[in-house]
């Protein structure tokens, strides 16, 4: 059983920035950012080509430029959709301890054991834990703003470091 000394508590409401941090970390680990930027550049070049053609077509330009923006914005659209899925649950209370991470809301209690995660990455404002499955379908984002004090961030990092490797 975890003691209070081995437990770190976070209280927060998920934001689009929290979810976007998780999406971007997952994308980078799977190297999907290279595909996204490549497609964005390809569609952007296509848009420029339609403008410099002998008889530019406004419809072609708008369509190709729209595709470039859509591909570039995909992580933000994913974050927006995920936020709509979880925001209604209100405040999240996460307890990080020796057995794993327990997240409670007014509607759900979830225990995720450490064995479900392959490792974690840290961003400026978040710890992002990534699942073991090949497609990294599960991403747990722990926003550091949810900690009661900035000093707790070191305890949280130490606790997660004991359980998971940095990726």
Secondary structure, DSSP 8 states (H G I E B T S, - for coil): ---GGG-EEEEE---HHHHHHHHHHHHHHTTHHHHHHHHHHHHHHHHHHHHHSTT--HHHHHHHHHHHHHHHHHHHHHHHHHHHHHGGG--EEEEE-SSEEEEE-SS-EEEEEGGGEEEEEE-SSEEEEEESSTT---EEEEEGGGBSSTTHHHHHHHHHHHHS-B-
